[in-house]
Amino acid sequence: MTDLPDAKHIMLVEDDQSLAEWFSDYLGEQGYLVTLVTRGDIAIELIESDQPDLVVLDIMLPVKDGFDVCKAVRHFYHGPILMMTARDQEMDEVLGLELGADDYVTKPVKPRILLSRIKALFRRAQTNITIRQDKNTLKFGQLLIDANTRKTTLDDTVMPISSNEFDVLWYLANAGKVVNRQDLVKEIRGIEYDGFDRSMDIIVSRIRKKLGDDASNPFRIKTVWGKGYLFVEDAWT
């Protein structure tokens, strides 16, 4: 563990004590301040009180599992959540993303892979903080997207939005054209699209719901079949 005052704070929620200590020691050696939590109910309380810079969240936890934790904390925590899922359990990945996780890794996972995903999430957040000063807000009718505060306001009401939801919305709104899944996955997750990754579909679906878009016939973020997604600029008046 590091005692540097400007170290990023990671909350590691994992009930396998030996694995948790292994990850915790490794991340500490990399310069992060790590808080280790082994129960889901306690994790919810600590995430709310401590507001860590990032949460690494295992699914299989006592008292409350990772899904319950993710769902509960998204009401008050807007930092990145990286979920650790069981190998080959695609539904775990899908459900985690639907509940507001920003990314996921499958177990068993090597510490260096975990570290690379953590760095990618922090790098993405930093990129958005240092976005060009001449274009740090976007306004479309009653929709305001503010990159300085990373807040989205619709009809004068602040919309609850996770870190990756904001990133996807900002990217689509800035594009001014159809954006394909390959570009979205590379931009948001920092990896190459494998042809099977459904994470962007899930995130776009969540954004549509929060924006009041029609799920069966979306008109604010359209799906252009075979092409990708299109943010419709004139749909907000």
N, C-alpha and C positions, 0 to 999 in steps of 0.2 A: 504493500500500500504506500501511496505517496502522500507527503504532507505539504506539497506545493500549494500556495494559496489560490493559484489560477487553474488548478487541475480540474479537468472535467469530472463531474460526479456521475458514476454509473451505479444504478441499483440492480444487483444481480439476484433474481428470484428463482431459486433452485433448491429442491429439498434433498437431493443427493449430496450429502455433506462432503464427501471426498472430491466429487466432481466440482462442486461449488468452490471449495477451497483451492483447487487446482486452477480453475478459471480466475478466481479472485487474485491469487498470487501472480498469475501471468499478466493480467491486466494492470495490476499494481506496478509490476516491473516496467510496464510500458508508459507509466506516468499518469495513470488514472486513479482517482479516489473511488474506491469500491465499497459499497455497503451491501452486505450479504443478508438476504432474507430467505427463510426456509418454509414459510407458511403464507398462503394466499391472503387470508384475512388481515394478517399483520402487514403484508405488502401494501394493501389498499390504504391503510392508515399512514404508513410511512411515505408512500408516494405523494399523498395529499399534503403532508406536513413538510417534507423535505424538498419536494419539487426537483428531483434529480435531472441532470442534463439528458440522460437516456436510461431506459429500462430494458434489461435483458430478462425475458419472462418465459419460464418453462411452462408447459401445459399441465403436466401431472404434478399437482401440488396438494397437500393436505388441507382440509377445511373448505377452501375455495380453490377451484382449479384456475389455470391461466386464462381460460375464456371468461370466467366470472370476473377475474381481476381486471382484464382488459376492458370489458364492458363497463365495469364500475368506475374505473379511473378516467375514462374518456370524458366524463362530465366535468372534470376539474384539471386534468393534466393534458397538455398539448405538445409535450416533447415526444421524441421518437420512441417507439416501442418495437423491439426486435424479439420475435417469438422463437422459441426452440421447440420443434415439433418432432414427433416420432417418425422414423424412417418410412418412406413410401405411404404416408397417410395424407393423401391429397386433401381430403375433407378437413383435416386439421388446419392446413394452410389456408384453404378457402374461408373457413369460419373465422380464423384469426384475423384475416384481412377484412372480412365483413364487419368485425367488431371494432376495427380501428387500428390494428397493428400496422406498422410501416414496412416491415420486412420480416423474413423468416429464414431460419437455417434448420436443416434436418440433423437429427442426432443419429449416430455419434458425430460430433463435429470437432475438428481440430482447433486448438486455440488460435492458430494463425488465421484460419478461415473466419472464426468469430471476430477476431480483431479487424480483419479487412472489411467486414460488413459494418462494424461499429464505425470505423474510419469513414466509410462511404456515407453513412447517415450524418455524421458530423460535418463532413465536407459539403454535402448537399445543403445542410442548414447554413453553413458559412457562406456558400455561394449566394444564397438568397439574401443574407444580411448585407453583403457587399454589392448588391445589384446596382446597376447604373442609376446614378442620382437623378438623371433627367427623365426616368421612366420608372418610378418606384410605386406609383399607384395607377390603377386602371379603373375607369368608370364607364359602365354601360347602363344607361337609364337609372334604375333603382339599385343596381348592383355596384358595389365599390369593393375592389380588391386592393389591399394596402400591404405592400411588401416590407415596409418599415416595421409595422407592428405585427405582420403576418395575420391580420384579421380580415374577414370577409363580412360585409354588411349588405343585407338585402331588405329593402323597404324600411330602412332606418333601424333594423334589428341585427345585432351581431350574431352571425351564424356559427354554431359550434362546429369546428372543423379541425381534423387532425393534421399533423405535419405533412404527411404524404398527400392527403387530400388537397391541402393548400398548394403543394408543389405541382400536382397534376392540373389543377384549375388554372394556376398562374401560367403554366406552360402552354396549355390549350388556348387560353385567352390572349396570350402574346403572339401565338403562331400566325393567326390570320389566314389559316388554310387547314386542310385536312392533315391530321397527324397520325401516322401509322403506329401500330403496336411496337414494332421494332425500335422506333425512335423513343417512344415513351418509356419502355423498359430500360433502355440504355441510359436515358436521361435521369429517370427517377430511381431505379434500383442500381444503376452502375454496372450492369451485366448485359451480355448479349442475349437477345430473344431466342429461345430454343424451339419456338413453334407451338409450345404447349402451355406456356405461362399465362395464367388467367388473372393475375394480380391486377392488371390495369383495368380489365373489364369490371372487376369487383369494386375498385376504387371509383371509377366513373359512375357506376350504379349508385354508390353511396352519395356521391356529389349531386347527382340528379335528384335523388330523394330530398336532400337538404335544400336544393334550389327550387323545389316544387315542380320539377319537370315531370312530364307524363311518361311513366315507365314503359307503357305499351307503344307510345308514339312520341318519343322525345323531340322537342322543338328548340330547346336551349343548347343542349349538347347532343348533336345528331350522330348516329352511327351511319357511316357511309360504307355499305357492305363491300368487303374485299379491299377497302382502302384504309379505314381507321375512324377517327373521331373529328368532328368539326364543331368548334364553338361558334354559335350564331350570334353575331354582334348586335343585330337589330331585334333580338327577341326579348329585350329587357325594358322596353318602353311601356 
